[in-house]
Amino acid sequence: MLSIGASAWQGVTVTTAPPSRRIGSQDSKTRARLLDAAERLLLEEGYASVTSRRVAAEAGLKPQLVHYYFRAMDDLYIEVFRRRAEANLARFEQAIAEDGSLRNLWRLNADPRGAAFRMEFAALANHRKAIRAEVAGYAERFRAAQVDAVGAALAARGIAEDRLPPIVALLMMTGLTQVLALEGALGVTAGHDTTLEFVESAIADLERAPDRRRR
């Protein structure tokens, strides 16, 4: 989870402008195929590859259908982001409800495919104001949920906020995963295994302390 959001990356409400009115049905299978195709292209080739012609070709559809369902490319980009972001937040909340440990929080943050997705949108947001607003709104929501989860996990192990503030722990985790994802995309992996082993060992050490929630 990349904490531009971040990952994602509650309690904070950020109002963002909705995309312009769609023409095609929102629950159309064709629309879903276009969104799936756009997401695949973004992950495999980067946001610059997500054009109406490429998306249509990837989906096996006519190019005109892209603009039938999405009046502008910004609308398509936003819907791709929103669909994944909302699903990601729901998965995060469910995962933390089942296991709120530091180890699980690290695992959720260390998903390289999720980090790659958010990094592409961070780059795209630098050029498109509407997308920047959407990404920022989600980032605030997701970060609030993450901070709450990290704070609860640290408190359960008796780690006071003045010793390790939850926001600092969160940004260390998310910042590290972003760097690893960025370098991995460039083929630079020197030190990655050692770093991951160190972090996992440090988390294991922290979690050896008794869980105060079980007393």
HELIX and SHEET records of a PDB file:
HELIX    1   1 LYS A   29  GLU A   45  1                                  17    
HELIX    2   2 TYR A   47  SER A   49  5                                   3    
HELIX    3   3 SER A   52  ALA A   59  1                                   8    
HELIX    4   4 GLN A   64  TYR A   69  1                                   6    
HELIX    5   5 MET A   73  GLU A   98  1                                  26    
HELIX    6   6 LEU A  102  ASN A  109  1                                   8    
HELIX    7   7 PRO A  112  ALA A  125  1                                  14    
HELIX    8   8 LYS A  129  ALA A  156  1                                  28    
HELIX    9   9 PRO A  166  LEU A  186  1                                  21    
HELIX   10  10 HIS A  192  LEU A  206  1                                  15    
HELIX   11  11 ARG A  212  ARG A  214  5                                   3    
END                                                                             
